[in-house]
Amino acid sequence: MNVMSRTRTTIFQFLSMILICFSSSLLAQPTETLTARVVDEKNEGVPFASVRLIKYNSGVITNADGSFQIPAQHEFLTDTLVISCIGFRTRRVAMAGLDPSKQNTIRLQSSAVELTAVEIRAANNKRLTGSRIVERAIKRIPYNYPTSPFAYIAYYRDYQLKDNQYVNLNEALVQVIDGGFETDDQLKTRVQLIEYRQNPAFTIDTVARQPYDNRKRKFIPNATLKNFHGNELATLMVHDPIRNHEVVSFSFINKFDRDFLYNHRFSMAGRIVEDGRELYIVSFVSNDRVSGTEHQAIGRLFIEKENYRIHKLQYSTNEWQEHKAVPIYTVNVEYALRAEKMYLNYISFNNTFRMGNANDFRVLSAHQSTDSAGFIVRFSHEPTMSALEPGYYDFRINGKRVDVRKVVFTEGKAGNPKYHLEVLVLPRHKSEFDKELKESVMKSMTIDFHGITDLAGREINIPTYIDATQYREIFVQQLLNSNTKPKQYPEMNKNTPLYAIPGTENHDASSKYWMNTPLKTEIKN
């Protein structure tokens, strides 16, 4: 589905999303793990840092709070971790030096960022502006990224963050077989499922995991979800505008090689040295003529000086509410240099959403009593005495209002006769009411409620909403050697929701690849 904003100035083509609900099959996972958290000098978590085992050439990406975990397997314990992240100095840590009984802390030092007013010039002495650097980087995509087939193993997950708690965590190990950047990613790239599961250790929130309805149940404020062809994982991969530079990815990038420069304004934000390579930091903001005044997209690109390789793209779109920028969605895409070409490191996408509050005070049911004396109305919570006010009930048959004579509580809850959830609503003219009701055959019967409150002071049928965040992410764990033929796993049908695909287990793969399951609670610095 694509999200379209309700704005007067432009149609806001947003994102694609399908809420997923994986099979509850359990995976064979190592029971013992080494956990650690990568932090900076201020002890704040470093998100999306690359953590790799040297000997096994595999690893994970840190979570949003900087945490990660690696199985405590004997062969891994003799290896060394290389922790790297753009903006920080690379660090090596021996696995044997980590304590399996606690969460370890690995501190990174920031790289020196040069913010300078000195002009940057090309070899021909022509001034290089931010837009010119980006233009050259886009033109260099066919040369800097792989055009021949390649494959990688990746860890996919999606979840929601609600009240600082991770809920509805779904995880998968996948093998992606890509024909190269000259092929159509959506049509030609194959994805094979190695393993997947709905993690039973995390809370299942049925309200948060329900599909978006664009109305009151679950929705993105001021946006509309439209149909998109492809399941959850395929949808996420569309949000890599570098791999999909020739097709529409998401607003307001649209087609990266055609629209990105026109849709944004660019400026030099500085330079940084990363593993001996100098990177330009180019910041950008969306043009009002494209995003409208209600929305604004901002972000940064990290582009290598010598050959204009794009290492990282950070992209966020906000909505202006009372002169304050409110986040709508964020996309982070990073590539890493391997064998003289840039290969995907991770894609992380999240969007805010609202959902109806299941704890609202509302009417659960209204039906005619068995003795036809009136109507039984059942509430979600115990009401106050306001529930006995006849004027708060509006019954209409064929548009004609039915006068209510009296409202009484029915029998109380077993064991507590003073606890009431139901009332009996009695009409003033019962014979007339029965006659009209019979003639209407219930087709034109309407009931409305107002003014009734519960013991917590909530008014009947007044909806309130809960804000939460949806995450969908893929992290490359191992780039397969070009001389090695990928092992075959069950092929994933991109048009079939993952929850409709039978669950898979692969004990052999579990010994080499693993789920980087986040902690149940987000770590606050």
C-alpha positions as MATLAB code, in Angstrom:
seq = 'MNVMSRTRTTIFQFLSMILICFSSSLLAQPTETLTARVVDEKNEGVPFASVRLIKYNSGVITNADGSFQIPAQHEFLTDTLVISCIGFRTRRVAMAGLDPSKQNTIRLQSSAVELTAVEIRAANNKRLTGSRIVERAIKRIPYNYPTSPFAYIAYYRDYQLKDNQYVNLNEALVQVIDGGFETDDQLKTRVQLIEYRQNPAFTIDTVARQPYDNRKRKFIPNATLKNFHGNELATLMVHDPIRNHEVVSFSFINKFDRDFLYNHRFSMAGRIVEDGRELYIVSFVSNDRVSGTEHQAIGRLFIEKENYRIHKLQYSTNEWQEHKAVPIYTVNVEYALRAEKMYLNYISFNNTFRMGNANDFRVLSAHQSTDSAGFIVRFSHEPTMSALEPGYYDFRINGKRVDVRKVVFTEGKAGNPKYHLEVLVLPRHKSEFDKELKESVMKSMTIDFHGITDLAGREINIPTYIDATQYREIFVQQLLNSNTKPKQYPEMNKNTPLYAIPGTENHDASSKYWMNTPLKTEIKN';
ca = [
       0.000    0.000    0.000;
       1.141    3.549   -0.627;
       0.379    6.359    1.747;
      -1.180    9.494    0.288;
      -1.369   12.641    2.410;
      -4.510   14.742    2.519;
      -2.895   18.076    1.628;
      -4.097   20.954   -0.502;
      -0.797   21.523   -2.235;
       0.298   18.087   -3.336;
      -0.520   14.425   -3.313;
       1.820   12.998   -0.710;
       2.988    9.639   -2.000;
       4.226    8.077    1.144;
       5.168    4.527    1.853;
       4.075    1.000    1.408;
       3.092   -1.108    4.286;
       1.269   -4.285    5.036;
       0.895   -5.309    8.621;
       2.320   -8.736    9.074;
       1.414  -11.596   11.319;
       3.932  -14.422   11.106;
       3.357  -18.036   11.879;
       3.912  -18.878   15.524;
       6.363  -21.669   14.708;
       9.429  -21.674   16.926;
      12.940  -21.657   15.539;
      15.927  -23.579   16.729;
      18.057  -20.846   18.250;
      21.144  -20.999   20.457;
      20.090  -20.717   24.075;
      23.230  -18.857   25.218;
      24.226  -15.542   23.729;
      26.709  -12.785   24.331;
      24.985   -9.427   24.560;
      26.562   -6.006   24.331;
      25.709   -2.394   23.719;
      27.699   -0.014   21.552;
      27.780    3.508   22.979;
      29.498    6.823   22.244;
      31.514    9.089   24.551;
      28.287   10.355   26.150;
      27.156    6.776   26.871;
      24.351    7.089   24.320;
      23.556    4.063   22.185;
      25.007    3.974   18.659;
      22.288    2.702   16.310;
      23.002    0.650   13.166;
      26.677    0.057   13.888;
      28.136   -2.875   11.952;
      29.389   -5.717   14.204;
      31.271   -8.390   12.246;
      33.191  -11.563   13.055;
      36.517  -11.491   11.209;
      37.026  -15.228   10.640;
      33.422  -16.024    9.746;
      32.830  -12.844    7.748;
      29.356  -12.521    9.220;
      27.704  -10.402   11.853;
      24.850   -8.141   12.846;
      23.780   -4.502   12.953;
      23.114   -2.888   16.328;
      19.547   -2.064   17.315;
      18.217    1.474   17.635;
      19.517    1.574   21.226;
      22.961    0.238   20.244;
      22.432   -3.287   21.600;
      23.232   -6.554   19.824;
      23.692  -10.252   20.569;
      25.810  -13.054   19.137;
      25.512  -16.781   19.928;
      28.086  -17.972   22.456;
      29.269  -20.774   20.186;
      32.746  -22.173   20.747;
      34.006  -21.304   17.265;
      32.740  -17.727   17.625;
      34.416  -17.253   21.022;
      37.851  -17.499   19.418;
      36.995  -14.805   16.870;
      37.349  -11.019   16.965;
      34.589   -8.435   16.469;
      35.080   -5.419   14.242;
      32.659   -2.629   15.203;
      32.291    0.196   12.716;
      29.841    3.007   12.123;
      29.988    6.089    9.945;
      31.042    8.966   12.173;
      33.024    6.770   14.577;
      36.454    5.184   14.676;
      36.459    1.457   13.947;
      37.205   -0.734   16.963;
      38.212   -4.367   17.377;
      37.122   -6.423   20.390;
      38.060  -10.032   21.141;
      35.003  -12.207   21.737;
      36.889  -13.913   24.575;
      36.997  -10.586   26.411;
      33.196  -10.307   26.620;
      31.376  -11.458   29.747;
      28.480  -13.854   28.956;
      26.834  -13.179   32.333;
      25.993   -9.517   31.670;
      25.388   -6.936   28.967;
      28.792   -5.691   27.873;
      29.499   -2.075   26.931;
      31.646   -1.237   23.907;
      32.505    2.437   23.572;
      33.302    4.082   20.228;
      35.103    7.355   19.692;
      33.649    9.889   17.284;
      35.536   10.728   14.125;
      36.521   14.346   13.668;
      33.900   16.128   11.544;
      35.200   19.150    9.696;
      32.614   21.914    9.400;
      34.322   24.465    7.236;
      33.473   27.452    5.103;
      36.355   26.653    2.720;
      35.064   25.950   -0.756;
      35.363   22.422   -2.114;
      36.607   22.299   -5.684;
      36.908   19.588   -8.274;
      40.072   18.798  -10.251;
      39.038   21.333  -12.904;
      38.857   23.985  -10.150;
      35.059   24.150  -10.516;
      33.284   24.794   -7.212;
      31.576   21.678   -5.893;
      28.231   22.417   -4.299;
      26.116   19.897   -2.414;
      23.814   19.424   -5.399;
      26.736   18.845   -7.781;
      28.201   16.209   -5.469;
      24.840   14.435   -5.289;
      24.399   14.693   -9.056;
      27.774   13.045   -9.622;
      27.003   10.350   -7.048;
      23.749    9.449   -8.804;
      25.474    9.268  -12.195;
      28.136    6.983  -10.687;
      25.652    4.392   -9.354;
      26.113    2.029  -12.364;
      29.877    2.027  -11.739;
      30.019    1.973   -7.922;
      27.452   -0.756   -7.269;
      27.376   -4.383   -8.506;
      25.984   -4.975  -11.981;
      26.687   -8.728  -11.920;
      24.645  -11.188   -9.812;
      25.297  -11.462   -6.072;
      23.652  -12.954   -2.983;
      23.532  -12.332    0.735;
      22.059  -13.706    3.951;
      20.048  -11.187    5.955;
      18.039  -10.895    9.147;
      14.582   -9.367    8.705;
      12.272   -8.200   11.464;
       9.267   -6.019   12.101;
       7.668   -4.909   15.326;
       5.888   -2.025   17.022;
       7.192    0.174   19.821;
       4.399    1.072   22.248;
       4.917    2.730   25.640;
       8.667    2.024   25.383;
       7.936   -1.704   24.939;
       8.640   -3.792   21.839;
       5.541   -5.790   20.849;
       4.572   -8.141   18.011;
       8.139   -9.057   17.084;
       8.385  -11.107   13.882;
      11.767  -12.351   12.692;
      13.211  -14.114    9.660;
      16.465  -15.234    8.120;
      16.402  -14.818    4.357;
      18.676  -15.369    1.404;
      18.461  -12.661   -1.243;
      19.660  -13.463   -4.767;
      20.066  -10.257   -6.771;
      20.751  -10.174  -10.497;
      22.693   -6.919  -10.170;
      21.799   -3.246  -10.346;
      21.049   -3.411  -14.067;
      18.075   -5.706  -13.385;
      14.657   -4.735  -12.046;
      14.811   -5.389   -8.300;
      11.060   -5.856   -7.859;
      10.718   -8.262  -10.769;
      14.000  -10.154  -10.811;
      15.413  -10.321   -7.280;
      14.623  -13.622   -5.573;
      14.105  -14.001   -1.844;
      14.329  -17.360   -0.119;
      13.093  -18.007    3.417;
      15.578  -19.836    5.620;
      13.647  -19.459    8.886;
      10.989  -17.239   10.360;
       8.925  -16.939   13.504;
       6.680  -14.802   15.609;
       8.845  -14.415   18.695;
       6.798  -15.824   21.623;
       8.889  -13.975   24.214;
       7.395  -10.637   23.169;
       3.917   -9.393   24.018;
       1.272   -9.884   21.355;
      -0.783   -6.699   21.082;
      -3.753   -7.542   18.877;
      -4.743   -3.899   18.489;
      -1.281   -2.790   17.340;
      -0.878   -5.627   14.837;
      -4.253   -5.195   13.123;
      -4.300   -3.914    9.519;
      -4.434   -0.193    8.795;
      -7.982    0.963    8.031;
      -7.216    4.681    7.376;
      -9.969    5.635    9.820;
     -10.288    5.094   13.574;
      -8.952    1.613   14.201;
      -5.367    2.085   12.954;
      -4.124    4.901   10.773;
      -1.362    7.367    9.984;
      -2.579   10.898   10.781;
      -3.333   12.904    7.625;
      -2.323   10.063    5.338;
      -4.091    7.368    3.364;
      -2.766    3.876    2.688;
      -3.199    2.618   -0.841;
      -2.642   -0.822   -2.268;
       0.892   -1.862   -3.142;
       1.847   -5.053   -4.951;
       4.159   -7.179   -2.817;
       4.338   -8.568    0.697;
       5.957   -7.000    3.752;
       9.573   -7.822    2.957;
       9.257   -6.920   -0.728;
       7.680   -3.643    0.303;
      10.570   -2.832    2.645;
      13.148   -3.455   -0.080;
      11.403   -0.939   -2.343;
      12.440    1.697    0.191;
      16.060    1.448   -0.926;
      16.233    4.300   -3.461;
      19.849    3.507   -4.389;
      19.081   -0.039   -5.544;
      15.799    1.192   -7.054;
      17.165    4.448   -8.470;
      15.287    4.029  -11.750;
      11.836    3.395  -10.248;
       9.622    5.204   -7.740;
      10.613    4.297   -4.188;
       8.936    6.690   -1.716;
       8.062   10.354   -1.266;
       9.649   12.697   -1.817;
      12.557   10.902   -3.383;
      10.280    9.336   -5.975;
      12.659    8.257   -8.795;
      16.088    8.814   -7.294;
      17.941    9.421  -10.575;
      15.259   11.730  -11.985;
      13.420   13.492   -9.139;
      15.696   13.649   -6.106;
      17.733   16.666   -7.219;
      14.657   18.594   -8.352;
      12.679   17.843   -5.189;
      15.284   19.017   -2.652;
      17.729   21.785   -1.764;
      21.284   20.747   -0.840;
      24.109   22.197    1.237;
      27.521   21.048    2.436;
      27.396   20.008    6.097;
      31.045   18.984    6.439;
      33.564   16.247    5.767;
      34.565   13.145    7.689;
      37.324   10.539    7.403;
      36.003    6.966    7.442;
      38.590    4.136    7.389;
      41.016    6.356    5.505;
      38.397    7.503    2.996;
      37.149   11.075    3.021;
      33.371   11.446    2.880;
      31.360   14.546    2.070;
      28.348   15.127    4.317;
      25.572   16.673    2.240;
      22.402   17.788    3.990;
      19.126   18.447    2.193;
      15.566   19.666    2.694;
      12.536   19.173    0.457;
      11.267   21.996   -1.737;
       7.856   23.398   -0.755;
       6.655   23.157   -4.340;
       6.945   19.381   -4.028;
       6.157   18.565   -0.406;
       3.817   21.476    0.248;
       4.033   23.682    3.308;
       2.371   21.081    5.542;
       5.204   18.589    5.166;
       8.973   18.730    5.102;
      11.578   16.073    4.350;
      15.102   16.419    5.686;
      18.154   14.208    5.599;
      21.832   13.665    4.924;
      23.970   11.798    2.417;
      27.490   10.496    3.097;
      29.343   10.460   -0.227;
      32.930    9.371   -0.818;
      35.183   12.104   -2.168;
      37.286   10.212   -4.736;
      34.622    8.251   -6.596;
      31.290    9.580   -5.286;
      30.147    6.328   -3.703;
      27.016    6.816   -1.580;
      27.703    5.179    1.773;
      24.623    6.248    3.677;
      21.244    7.930    3.218;
      19.223    9.298    6.139;
      15.728   10.482    5.213;
      12.920   11.733    7.475;
       9.568   13.280    6.618;
       7.713   15.410    9.145;
       4.381   17.174    9.333;
       4.097   20.709   10.678;
       1.656   20.923   13.582;
       1.441   24.215   15.484;
       4.915   25.250   14.283;
       6.362   21.934   15.437;
       7.746   19.171   13.212;
       6.002   15.881   14.027;
       7.726   12.765   12.577;
       5.798   10.692   10.052;
       8.387    8.247    8.726;
      12.143    7.704    8.623;
      14.250    5.659    6.219;
      17.910    4.778    6.804;
      19.888    2.965    4.106;
      23.575    2.117    4.352;
      26.016    0.471    1.944;
      29.477   -0.924    2.686;
      32.488   -1.304    0.401;
      33.385   -4.925   -0.331;
      35.527   -6.103   -3.253;
      35.582   -2.603   -4.785;
      31.778   -2.430   -5.005;
      29.143   -1.085   -2.617;
      26.790   -3.702   -1.171;
      23.766   -3.228    1.065;
      24.428   -3.143    4.788;
      20.893   -2.450    6.070;
      17.534   -0.798    5.427;
      15.602    0.512    8.415;
      12.159    2.033    7.997;
       9.740    3.240   10.644;
       6.537    5.242   10.715;
       4.362    6.628   13.473;
       0.720    5.611   13.648;
      -2.323    5.892   15.866;
      -4.723    3.217   16.953;
      -7.962    3.179   18.831;
      -7.741    2.799   22.588;
      -9.200   -0.564   23.580;
      -9.873    0.851   27.035;
     -12.316    3.512   25.807;
     -15.794    3.597   27.379;
     -18.184    2.318   24.738;
     -21.351    0.328   24.092;
     -20.589   -3.338   23.495;
     -24.083   -4.419   22.447;
     -27.731   -3.347   22.305;
     -30.530   -5.847   21.726;
     -34.192   -6.367   22.479;
     -34.857   -8.100   25.768;
     -36.331  -11.575   25.647;
     -39.655  -10.419   27.144;
     -39.837   -7.497   24.637;
     -40.075   -5.046   27.515;
     -37.330   -2.894   26.065;
     -33.694   -2.992   25.072;
     -30.682   -4.335   26.927;
     -27.593   -2.134   26.552;
     -24.225   -3.495   27.672;
     -21.238   -1.205   28.407;
     -17.505   -1.931   28.324;
     -16.997   -0.408   31.782;
     -19.224    0.201   34.774;
     -21.157    3.443   34.205;
     -22.097    6.112   36.706;
     -25.710    6.918   37.586;
     -25.769    8.962   34.357;
     -26.602    5.671   32.627;
     -30.093    5.891   34.198;
     -30.918    9.220   32.538;
     -33.615    8.562   29.843;
     -32.622   11.648   27.853;
     -29.186   10.186   27.126;
     -30.670    7.470   24.894;
     -31.856    8.273   21.381;
     -33.877    5.411   19.843;
     -35.376    5.994   16.400;
     -37.537    3.776   14.174;
     -37.914    4.968   10.570;
     -36.523    8.288   11.733;
     -39.170    8.724   14.422;
     -37.831    9.098   17.938;
     -39.009    6.642   20.601;
     -39.661    8.273   23.973;
     -37.809    6.516   26.792;
     -39.792    6.202   30.032;
     -37.233    4.679   32.326;
     -33.756    3.127   32.481;
     -32.825    0.601   35.165;
     -29.779   -1.484   35.936;
     -30.155   -5.198   35.330;
     -28.939   -7.710   37.878;
     -25.400   -7.084   39.087;
     -22.329   -9.128   38.390;
     -22.198  -12.479   40.186;
     -20.613  -12.037   43.594;
     -21.001   -8.261   43.449;
     -24.649   -7.188   43.049;
     -23.662   -3.505   42.991;
     -21.403   -3.942   39.949;
     -23.402   -3.172   36.812;
     -22.498   -3.321   33.131;
     -26.035   -3.527   31.663;
     -29.141   -1.394   31.681;
     -32.703   -2.060   30.543;
     -34.117    0.838   28.509;
     -37.921    0.949   28.700;
     -40.035    2.817   26.098;
     -42.810    5.160   27.256;
     -45.481    3.660   24.966;
     -44.684   -0.029   24.816;
     -47.557   -1.121   22.544;
     -46.759    1.574   19.993;
     -43.079    0.732   20.251;
     -43.729   -2.991   19.634;
     -45.971   -2.233   16.632;
     -43.469    0.079   14.945;
     -40.601   -2.232   15.730;
     -42.387   -5.185   14.153;
     -43.279   -3.217   11.034;
     -39.738   -1.898   10.625;
     -38.287   -5.427   10.858;
     -35.301   -3.769   12.525;
     -34.023   -2.427    9.178;
     -34.383    1.204   10.143;
     -33.733    1.024   13.867;
     -31.011    3.442   15.070;
     -29.629    3.992   18.565;
     -27.446    6.842   19.728;
     -25.898    7.508   23.129;
     -24.480   10.662   24.662;
     -23.679   12.143   28.071;
     -23.172    8.795   29.814;
     -19.894    8.485   31.713;
     -18.081    5.659   33.443;
     -16.492    5.657   36.891;
     -13.206    6.921   35.416;
     -14.953    9.971   33.947;
     -14.799    8.808   30.313;
     -17.766    9.762   28.151;
     -19.537    7.102   26.141;
     -18.313    6.446   22.576;
     -15.753    9.278   22.625;
     -12.685    7.706   21.020;
      -9.173    8.296   22.261;
      -6.007    7.149   20.519;
      -2.666    5.610   21.347;
       0.474    6.660   19.479;
       2.970    3.970   18.492;
       5.732    3.340   15.976;
       5.958    0.608   13.350;
       9.431   -0.709   12.446;
      10.452   -2.835    9.489;
      14.143   -3.623    8.983;
      16.573   -5.858    7.089;
      20.222   -6.288    8.101;
      22.757   -8.055    5.899;
      24.534  -10.696    7.957;
      26.812  -12.160    5.301;
      27.648  -11.314    1.697;
      28.136  -14.619   -0.111;
      31.325  -15.146   -2.074;
      30.792  -14.612   -5.796;
      32.486  -17.964   -6.481;
      30.182  -19.808   -4.091;
      26.860  -21.076   -5.378;
      24.104  -20.087   -2.905;
      22.468  -22.932   -1.047;
      18.853  -23.305   -2.077;
      16.060  -22.590    0.381;
      12.259  -22.383   -0.113;
      11.413  -19.602   -2.563;
       9.300  -16.751   -1.215;
       6.348  -15.600   -3.277;
       6.585  -11.810   -3.064;
       2.846  -11.442   -3.521;
       1.962  -13.789   -0.667;
       1.839  -12.340    2.866;
       4.471  -13.948    5.037;
       1.884  -15.134    7.558;
       0.287  -17.217    4.789;
       3.550  -19.074    4.076;
       4.140  -22.255    6.118;
       6.673  -21.813    8.899;
      10.233  -22.958    8.273;
      13.099  -24.220   10.406;
      16.700  -24.858    9.435;
      18.921  -26.205   12.208;
      21.997  -26.164    9.987;
      21.585  -22.465    9.210;
      21.006  -21.637   12.891;
      24.581  -22.642   13.676;
      25.962  -19.970   11.339;
      23.292  -17.283   11.167;
      21.151  -15.975   13.977;
      18.401  -13.616   14.999;
      19.614  -10.334   16.490;
      16.526  -10.152   18.692;
      16.178   -6.750   20.387;
      15.634   -6.340   24.111;
      12.012   -6.289   25.260;
      12.312   -2.709   26.463;
      13.933    0.184   24.663;
      16.981    1.446   26.532;
      16.692    5.113   27.454;
      19.916    7.064   27.797;
];
